[in-house]
Amino acid sequence: MEFLIRNAQTVLTMDDDSRELTSTDIRIADGAIAEIGTGLKSQGEVIDAKAAVVTPGLVNTHHHLYQTLTRAVPGGQDALLFGWLQTLYPIWSRFGPDEMRVSAMVGLAELALSGCTMSADHLYLFPNGSRLEDTIDGAREVGLRFHPTRGSMSISESDGGLPPDSLVEREADILKDCIRVIDAFHDASEGSMLRVGVAPCSPFSVSRDLMREAAILARDKGVMLHTHLAENDEDIAYSEAQFGCRPGQYAEELGWVGDDVWHAHCVKLDGAEIDLFAHTRTGVAHCPCSNCRLGSGFAPVRQMRDAGVKVGLGVDGSASNDQGNLIDEARQAMLLQRVAFGADKMSAREVLRIATRGGAEVLGRHDCGQIAVGKRADIAIWDVSGLDSAGSWDPAALVLAGPRQVRDLFVEGRQIVRAGQITTIDLPRVIEDQNLLAARLRA
């Protein structure tokens, strides 16, 4: 399939030279960017972009898609992290395969409409016969590039952890299923639409042994590692009380640093931990809206970036955000760094780079995240002729003044969003299914 994006007002390439092109054509063929220039010819469909800003697709590096079924639960609306989890665990324990699949479709459709072309997901509970492939099936229907991670919890309340006994698994079973899903679904090839990771939930819900064994397994299989780390003050206190060290030292001791690892949140990293992440090339998924929603604080992204830490953005689970709009997440990331460190400490263009190429690098996807010949055709087209851009002197500064929804979206050269509408699924039907499932959970 071939497309020609014609006469784009501005193209923010996010390439090695951070080029910004004007009045530019982009030809897409065979899932990749074939040509960039002016006056290009194509036998494919022409997409007019004369009143549009074109960017690489945004990349979401942290999510819990199943949580789209538990947005704005009253008992968790004003709770801190640990209390919020204890409110929601009993609800999540009633999920099954249908809940996992439909909630994934809803969450990924929401991301697509906000300009996202690739998303990670951290699924760490598997009640009532749920399996990782429930979310994989949903992702295939929507059409986003997907990095699901096989999460886990093994320390229950009975053993001093947070989750109820009904939501934890035996560690041998966890490792066995990690092998199963990697062997069945992981595709390491360039242009892959599906890569699986290994992701024990957090230091307070799994054992040291599982963290260590998971790292060994992942490296043996050549897949990436993911978990939550240093999310809030409670998290730090738990680490110091239980392990006698800060989270960064805990991660380092268990083999959880390196170019194949990314950690969610990292709100409370100190200077030594930032330096550790920088020299080991460990990535961070920054989730500003969730961190604000749960009162966790804000991650020191400015210091991380200055030190050389790989940083991407994550919307986090929809029970702690409670939405999944990645362009809004970018705006929030920019504003938090400004309010903390000054208006000149995070520009609109820098945060868009974090949201695109930054996220791709965190997920190990050097074939994505930029508009350059030979890279995958994951492209977002933003209409800047409307009300939200009216009067803007710099339409490319999307997070300052620009649309909150994408006009057109391409993933691997396939048009997923056309004129603001999802093309791959019957979205009203999926929303109806979601609402019926939510009503059943509330009953």
C-alpha positions in Angstrom: 0.0 0.0 0.0 1.3 3.4 -0.9 0.4 7.0 0.2 1.7 10.4 -0.6 1.5 13.1 2.1 1.6 16.2 0.0 2.7 19.7 0.8 2.9 19.5 4.6 3.0 22.9 6.1 5.6 21.8 8.6 7.3 18.4 9.2 9.0 17.9 12.5 11.3 15.1 11.6 12.9 14.3 15.0 15.9 13.0 12.9 19.5 13.3 14.0 19.7 16.9 12.9 16.2 17.8 14.3 15.2 19.2 10.9 12.0 21.1 10.4 10.8 21.0 6.8 8.2 23.2 5.1 6.0 22.6 2.1 7.2 19.0 2.0 6.0 15.7 0.6 6.4 12.3 2.2 6.0 9.1 0.2 5.0 5.9 2.1 5.5 2.5 0.6 5.7 -1.1 2.0 5.3 0.1 5.6 8.3 2.5 5.4 9.1 6.1 4.5 10.3 5.8 0.9 11.0 9.5 0.0 11.0 13.0 1.5 11.1 16.0 -0.7 9.0 18.3 -2.9 7.1 17.5 -6.0 7.1 13.8 -5.3 5.1 11.4 -7.5 3.1 8.4 -6.4 0.6 5.9 -7.7 -1.0 5.8 -4.2 -3.6 7.8 -2.4 -2.7 11.5 -1.9 -3.2 13.0 1.6 -3.3 16.8 1.5 -1.4 18.3 4.4 -1.1 22.0 3.4 -2.7 23.1 6.6 -1.1 20.4 8.8 1.9 19.8 11.0 3.3 16.3 10.5 5.2 14.5 13.3 6.4 11.0 13.9 3.7 9.0 15.7 3.8 9.5 19.5 5.1 6.6 21.6 3.5 5.5 24.9 6.0 3.7 27.1 3.8 2.8 30.1 0.1 1.8 30.4 -2.2 -0.6 32.1 -4.8 -0.9 29.4 -7.2 -3.1 31.5 -7.7 -0.1 33.8 -9.9 1.7 31.2 -12.7 -0.3 32.8 -12.1 1.4 36.2 -11.8 5.1 35.5 -12.8 7.5 38.3 -13.8 4.8 40.8 -15.1 6.9 43.7 -13.2 5.1 46.4 -9.9 5.6 44.6 -10.4 9.2 43.4 -8.6 10.9 46.3 -6.3 8.1 47.5 -2.5 7.8 47.5 -0.9 5.0 45.6 -1.1 2.2 48.2 -4.6 3.0 49.3 -5.7 3.4 45.6 -4.4 -0.1 44.8 -6.1 -1.6 47.8 -9.4 0.0 46.6 -9.1 -1.4 43.1 -7.7 -4.9 43.6 -11.1 -6.4 44.6 -12.7 -5.0 41.4 -9.8 -6.2 39.1 -10.1 -9.7 40.6 -13.5 -10.0 38.9 -12.0 -9.4 35.4 -11.8 -12.1 32.7 -10.7 -12.4 29.1 -13.5 -10.2 27.7 -12.7 -7.4 30.1 -9.0 -7.6 29.1 -9.6 -7.6 25.4 -12.3 -4.9 25.2 -10.5 -2.6 27.7 -7.3 -2.9 25.6 -9.2 -1.9 22.4 -10.7 1.1 24.1 -7.4 2.3 25.5 -5.5 1.8 22.3 -8.2 3.6 20.3 -8.0 6.5 22.7 -4.2 6.6 22.3 -4.5 6.5 18.5 -6.8 9.5 18.4 -4.2 11.4 20.4 -1.5 10.7 17.8 0.0 7.5 19.3 1.3 4.8 16.9 3.1 2.5 19.4 2.3 1.6 22.9 3.7 -0.6 25.7 1.3 -2.3 28.1 2.1 -3.6 31.6 -0.4 -6.4 32.4 0.4 -7.9 35.8 -2.7 -9.7 36.9 -4.5 -12.6 35.2 -7.8 -13.4 37.0 -10.4 -15.9 35.8 -8.5 -17.3 32.8 -7.2 -14.0 31.5 -4.0 -14.3 29.4 -1.6 -11.8 27.8 -3.0 -12.7 24.3 -6.4 -11.1 25.3 -4.7 -7.7 25.0 -2.7 -8.8 22.0 -5.9 -9.7 20.2 -7.3 -6.3 21.0 -4.2 -4.5 19.7 -4.3 -6.4 16.5 -7.8 -5.3 15.8 -7.0 -1.6 16.5 -3.7 -1.8 14.5 -1.2 0.0 16.8 2.4 -1.2 17.1 2.3 -3.1 20.5 4.8 -3.9 23.2 2.9 -6.0 25.8 4.8 -7.0 28.8 4.0 -10.2 30.8 3.7 -8.7 34.3 3.3 -10.6 37.6 2.6 -10.4 41.3 3.8 -13.1 43.7 3.8 -11.6 47.2 0.2 -11.3 48.6 -1.1 -9.7 51.8 -0.6 -12.9 53.6 3.2 -12.6 52.9 3.5 -8.9 53.7 2.7 -7.6 50.2 -0.2 -5.4 49.0 -2.2 -7.5 46.5 -4.9 -10.0 47.8 -4.1 -13.7 47.7 -6.5 -14.2 44.7 -4.3 -12.0 42.4 -0.9 -13.5 42.9 0.7 -16.4 41.1 3.3 -19.0 41.9 6.7 -17.8 40.7 7.5 -21.0 38.8 4.2 -20.5 36.9 5.0 -16.9 36.2 8.4 -17.7 34.6 6.9 -20.6 32.6 4.2 -18.4 31.2 6.8 -15.7 30.3 8.6 -18.3 28.2 5.3 -19.3 26.6 4.2 -15.8 25.5 7.7 -14.8 24.3 8.0 -18.0 22.2 4.4 -17.6 20.8 4.3 -13.8 20.1 7.6 -12.0 20.3 8.9 -10.7 16.9 12.4 -9.1 17.1 12.5 -8.2 13.4 12.8 -4.6 12.1 9.3 -3.2 11.6 7.9 -5.7 14.1 4.3 -4.9 15.2 4.6 -7.0 18.4 7.4 -7.3 20.9 6.9 -9.0 24.3 8.7 -7.9 27.5 9.0 -9.3 31.0 7.7 -7.1 33.8 7.3 -8.1 37.4 4.9 -5.5 38.8 7.0 -3.8 41.5 9.4 -4.3 44.3 6.5 -4.5 46.8 4.6 -7.2 45.0 7.3 -9.7 43.9 10.3 -11.3 45.5 14.0 -10.6 45.0 14.3 -14.1 43.5 11.6 -13.4 40.9 13.2 -10.1 39.9 16.6 -11.8 39.5 15.2 -14.8 37.6 13.1 -12.6 35.4 16.1 -10.6 34.3 18.0 -13.8 33.5 15.1 -15.2 31.5 14.6 -11.9 29.6 18.2 -11.7 28.6 18.3 -15.3 27.6 15.3 -14.7 25.3 16.6 -11.3 24.1 13.6 -9.3 25.3 13.2 -6.1 27.4 12.6 -5.7 31.1 10.1 -3.3 32.7 8.7 -2.5 36.2 7.6 0.3 38.5 10.3 2.1 40.5 10.6 5.0 42.9 7.1 6.1 42.3 6.4 8.0 45.5 7.6 8.5 49.1 5.8 5.3 50.3 7.8 3.4 47.6 11.1 4.7 48.9 10.2 4.0 52.5 9.2 0.4 51.6 12.5 -0.2 49.8 14.6 1.1 52.6 12.6 -0.8 55.3 12.5 -4.1 53.4 15.7 -4.1 51.4 17.9 -1.8 53.3 18.6 0.4 50.2 17.1 2.8 47.8 15.3 1.6 44.7 18.2 2.4 42.3 20.6 0.2 44.3 17.9 -2.5 44.5 17.6 -2.5 40.8 21.3 -2.5 40.2 21.9 -5.5 42.6 19.3 -7.6 40.8 20.4 -6.9 37.2 17.7 -4.4 36.5 19.7 -1.7 34.8 20.9 -1.6 31.2 19.9 -0.6 27.7 17.3 -3.4 27.7 15.5 -2.1 30.9 13.0 0.7 31.4 11.4 1.7 34.6 8.0 3.5 35.1 7.7 6.7 37.1 11.1 7.2 38.8 9.6 10.3 40.5 11.9 10.0 43.5 15.3 9.1 41.9 18.2 11.0 43.5 21.3 12.3 41.8 23.3 9.0 42.2 20.4 7.0 40.8 20.1 9.4 37.8 23.8 9.0 37.1 23.4 5.2 37.4 20.6 5.2 34.8 22.6 7.5 32.5 25.8 5.4 32.4 23.9 2.1 32.1 21.5 3.5 29.4 18.5 2.5 31.5 15.2 4.1 30.3 12.5 5.9 32.2 8.8 6.1 31.4 7.7 9.5 32.7 3.9 9.6 33.6 3.2 13.2 34.6 -0.6 13.1 34.7 -0.8 9.9 36.9 1.9 11.3 39.2 -0.1 14.4 39.7 -3.4 12.5 40.0 -2.0 10.3 42.8 0.0 13.1 44.5 3.2 11.2 43.9 5.2 14.3 42.9 7.0 14.9 39.6 10.0 13.2 38.1 13.2 15.2 37.7 13.1 14.9 33.9 15.3 18.0 33.3 18.1 16.5 35.4 17.6 13.1 33.7 17.8 14.6 30.2 20.8 16.7 31.1 22.6 13.6 32.5 21.8 11.6 29.4 19.0 9.3 30.7 16.7 7.9 28.0 13.2 9.3 28.8 9.8 8.6 27.1 6.3 9.4 28.1 3.6 7.1 29.5 -0.1 7.8 30.2 -0.1 5.1 32.9 -3.2 3.2 33.7 -6.6 4.8 33.1 -7.6 4.2 36.7 -4.9 6.7 37.8 -4.9 9.3 35.0 -7.9 8.8 34.2 -7.6 9.3 30.4 -5.1 8.2 27.8 -4.3 11.2 25.7 -0.6 11.3 24.9 -0.4 14.8 23.4 -2.0 16.0 26.7 0.6 14.0 28.5 3.4 15.8 26.6 1.9 19.2 27.5 1.7 18.2 31.2 5.3 17.0 31.1 6.4 20.4 29.8 4.4 22.4 32.3 5.7 20.4 35.3 9.3 20.9 34.4 8.6 24.6 33.9 6.9 25.1 37.2 9.6 23.3 39.0 12.7 24.6 37.3 11.7 27.6 35.1 9.9 28.4 31.9 13.1 28.0 29.9 13.8 24.4 31.1 11.5 22.5 28.8 10.5 23.7 25.3 7.5 22.6 23.3 9.8 21.0 20.8 11.9 19.1 23.3 8.9 17.5 24.9 7.6 16.5 21.5 11.0 14.8 20.9 10.6 13.0 24.2 7.1 11.9 23.2 8.3 10.5 19.8 11.9 9.6 19.3 12.5 9.5 23.0 9.8 6.9 23.6 11.0 4.8 20.6 14.6 4.8 22.0 13.3 3.7 25.5 11.5 0.8 23.9 14.5 -0.2 21.8 12.9 0.8 18.5 15.5 2.6 16.5 13.4 1.8 13.4 10.7 4.2 14.6 10.3 7.6 16.2 11.5 9.8 13.4 10.6 10.9 9.9 13.5 9.8 7.8 13.9 7.7 4.7 14.0 4.0 5.6 12.3 4.4 9.0 8.9 2.8 9.6 5.9 4.8 8.4 4.4 5.7 11.8 3.2 9.2 11.1 0.7 11.7 12.8 -0.9 14.5 10.8 -2.3 17.4 12.9 -4.8 19.8 11.4 -3.7 23.3 12.5 -6.4 25.2 10.6 -8.9 24.9 13.4 -10.0 26.8 16.5 -7.3 25.5 18.8 -4.5 26.8 16.6 -6.2 30.0 15.5 -3.9 32.9 16.1 -0.8 30.7 16.8 2.4 32.2 15.4 4.1 28.8 15.6 1.7 26.0 14.7 4.5 23.5 15.2 4.5 24.3 18.9 1.6 21.8 19.2 1.6 21.4 23.0 1.3 25.2 23.5 -1.5 25.8 21.0 -2.8 23.0 18.8 -5.2 20.2 18.4 -5.7 17.5 21.1 -6.7 15.0 18.5 -4.9 13.8 15.4 -6.5 14.2 11.9 -4.8 11.3 10.3 -2.6 8.5 11.6 -0.4 5.9 9.9 1.1 2.8 11.5 3.4 0.7 9.4 2.0 2.6 6.4 -1.6 1.7 7.2 -4.1 4.5 7.8 -5.5 3.9 11.3 -7.2 7.3 11.7 -8.8 9.1 8.8 -10.3 12.6 9.2 -10.4 12.1 13.0 -12.1 8.7 12.9 -10.7 5.2 13.7 -10.8 3.1 10.5 -10.0 -0.3 11.9 -12.8 -1.1 14.4 -16.4 -0.3 15.0 -15.6 2.2 17.8 -19.3 2.8 18.9 -19.8 -0.9 19.3 -16.6 -1.3 21.3 -17.6 1.6 23.6 -21.0 0.0 24.1 -19.3 -3.3 25.0 -17.0 -1.5 27.4 -19.9 0.2 29.2 -21.8 -3.0 29.5 -18.8 -4.7 31.1 -18.3 -1.7 33.5 -21.9 -1.9 34.5 -21.5 -5.6 35.3 -18.5 -4.8 37.5 -20.4 -2.1 39.4 -23.4 -4.4 40.0 
